Amino acid sequence: MYLGRIVAVGMTKSGRNAALYRVSSRSFPNRMAVENNGRIAVVPRPGAEGDLAKNPYISYNCLRIAGKVWAVATNGSQTDPIAEKIDSGMNVRDAISLGLLALDYEHDSLDTPRIVAVTHLSEPIGFLGIVRKDALLVREFQLKPGVLQYLSTYECDRPCDEQRDTNFDAACCDCAAQYAIDGGVFAGFDHPVTSASALASDGGFSLGLKIV
């Protein structure tokens, strides 16, 4: 099954909160996640920089930490404004809603939705949000050990209880990013390209990535 880009929030079996992001792409597979100054960005692989002229939406910060205790993962340029609104003290639901409303869905040939996942460092709560051409939806979830709630740009494009993985576990941040590629239900999703993760630890969130 092809879902396009995917975000997820969840908790490992040992009780560590996580936010995940995965790029799945048929049109622009020559991309990779890179960490830079405490953030993770999706960029073209060396030699594929020309793809930016074809689609300006394919490179962006996909994951960063806000207010020291919130991990924000998205599929586009909404990452930074949402994180900055949380930094300024806005509650998470409103920061997601305002960020998505302001930028709207991507006005490309597919009207690609913008999606967001946000989770707390220690409290068992997470949020999933999406703006589509026909809707803006944001929902809070209570996190449970071993469970990931996910949302995607295609097919699974509304925050709901049914879209979940019930065997999530990760010993490290890179392991969490790997899980988004081929762990649990994610193994059945086509065309993985790269992924990023934020995994809670005693000292804050650790950031991980995987390149297929």
C-alpha positions in Angstrom: 0.0 0.0 0.0 1.3 3.5 -0.9 0.5 6.1 1.8 2.9 8.9 0.8 4.4 10.8 3.7 3.7 9.4 7.2 3.8 10.9 10.7 3.3 9.0 14.0 3.2 9.5 17.7 3.5 6.7 20.3 5.3 5.2 23.2 7.8 2.3 23.3 7.0 -0.7 25.4 9.3 0.6 28.1 7.4 3.9 28.2 9.5 6.3 26.1 7.5 8.8 23.9 8.3 9.1 20.3 7.5 11.1 17.2 8.3 9.6 13.8 8.3 10.9 10.2 8.8 8.9 7.1 9.1 9.9 3.5 7.6 7.5 1.0 7.8 8.7 -2.6 7.3 7.5 -6.1 8.1 10.8 -7.8 11.1 12.1 -5.8 12.9 9.2 -4.2 16.4 10.8 -4.3 16.1 12.4 -0.9 17.7 11.9 2.5 17.3 13.1 6.1 20.1 15.0 7.6 20.6 16.5 11.1 21.7 20.1 11.4 21.9 22.1 14.6 19.3 20.1 16.6 16.9 19.7 13.7 16.3 17.1 11.0 15.8 18.2 7.4 14.8 16.4 4.2 17.1 17.4 1.3 17.9 16.0 -2.1 20.7 13.5 -2.3 24.0 14.7 -3.9 23.4 14.9 -7.6 19.6 15.3 -7.4 19.6 19.0 -6.4 17.8 19.8 -9.7 14.7 18.2 -8.3 14.0 21.4 -6.4 13.3 23.2 -9.6 10.6 20.6 -10.4 9.0 20.7 -7.0 9.8 23.3 -4.3 8.0 21.3 -1.6 10.5 18.4 -1.5 13.0 19.9 0.9 12.2 21.2 4.4 12.8 20.8 8.1 10.8 17.7 9.1 11.6 17.5 12.8 12.6 19.8 15.6 12.1 20.2 19.4 9.9 23.0 20.7 9.8 24.4 24.3 12.4 21.7 25.2 9.6 19.2 25.9 7.7 18.9 22.6 8.8 17.0 19.5 7.3 18.3 16.2 7.4 16.2 13.1 5.8 17.2 9.7 6.0 16.8 6.0 6.8 20.4 5.1 7.6 24.0 5.9 4.9 24.0 8.7 7.5 22.4 11.1 9.1 25.7 12.0 6.1 28.0 12.5 4.3 25.3 14.6 7.4 24.8 16.7 7.9 28.5 17.1 4.3 29.0 18.2 4.7 26.3 20.9 8.0 28.0 21.9 6.1 31.2 22.4 3.6 29.6 24.8 0.7 28.7 22.6 -1.1 25.5 23.4 -0.2 22.6 21.1 -3.7 22.1 19.5 -3.9 25.8 18.5 -0.3 25.9 17.3 -0.9 22.9 15.0 -4.3 24.3 13.8 -3.0 27.8 13.1 0.2 26.6 11.4 -1.8 24.3 9.1 -4.5 26.8 8.4 -1.9 29.5 7.5 0.1 27.4 5.1 -2.8 25.3 3.8 -2.4 22.1 1.7 0.4 22.0 -0.8 -0.7 23.5 -4.1 1.1 20.9 -6.2 -0.4 18.7 -8.9 -1.7 16.3 -6.2 -3.0 18.8 -3.7 -0.8 17.1 -1.1 -2.0 17.5 2.4 0.2 18.8 5.2 0.5 16.5 8.2 1.8 17.0 11.7 2.7 14.8 14.7 3.6 16.3 18.1 4.4 14.5 21.4 5.5 15.4 24.9 8.8 14.4 26.5 7.2 12.7 29.5 3.5 13.2 29.6 1.5 10.4 27.7 0.0 12.7 25.2 0.4 13.2 21.4 -1.3 15.1 18.6 -1.9 14.3 15.0 -3.1 17.0 12.5 -3.8 17.3 8.8 -5.0 20.0 6.4 -6.4 18.6 3.2 -8.2 20.4 0.4 -11.5 19.6 2.0 -10.7 19.6 5.8 -8.6 20.7 8.7 -8.4 18.0 11.5 -6.4 17.9 14.7 -6.8 15.3 17.4 -5.1 14.6 20.8 -4.3 10.9 21.7 -3.5 9.3 25.0 -0.3 7.3 24.5 0.0 3.7 25.6 3.1 1.4 25.8 3.8 -0.3 22.5 1.3 1.7 20.5 1.9 4.1 17.6 -0.9 6.3 16.1 -0.1 7.3 12.5 -1.4 9.6 9.8 -0.5 9.9 6.1 -0.9 12.2 3.2 -2.9 9.5 1.2 -5.3 6.8 2.2 -4.9 7.1 6.0 -5.6 10.8 5.9 -7.6 11.4 9.1 -6.5 11.1 12.8 -8.3 8.1 14.1 -7.9 5.2 16.6 -7.9 2.6 13.8 -4.6 3.8 12.3 -2.2 2.3 14.7 0.7 -0.1 15.3 0.5 -2.2 18.5 4.0 -3.6 18.6 6.2 -0.5 18.7 9.5 -0.7 20.4 12.9 1.0 19.9 16.1 0.8 21.9 17.5 4.0 20.4 16.5 7.0 18.3 18.0 5.5 15.1 16.1 2.3 15.9 12.9 4.3 16.1 13.6 5.8 12.7 14.3 2.3 11.4 10.9 1.2 12.7 9.2 3.8 10.6 10.8 2.2 7.5 10.3 -1.6 8.1 8.8 -2.2 11.6 5.4 -3.4 12.3 2.7 -2.1 10.0 5.2 0.2 8.3 6.8 -2.8 6.6 3.7 -3.0 4.4 3.8 0.5 3.2 5.5 1.0 -0.2 8.4 3.2 -1.5 10.2 4.1 1.7 12.9 6.7 1.1 14.1 8.2 4.5 12.9 8.7 8.0 13.4 10.7 11.2 12.6 10.3 14.8 12.6 12.0 18.2 12.8 9.6 21.2 12.4 10.6 24.8 15.3 10.1 27.1 16.4 11.3 30.6 18.2 14.3 29.1 15.5 15.3 26.6 14.6 14.1 23.1 17.3 12.3 21.0 17.0 12.6 17.3 17.6 9.8 14.9 17.4 9.2 11.1 17.5 6.4 8.5 18.3 6.6 4.8 17.1 3.7 2.7 
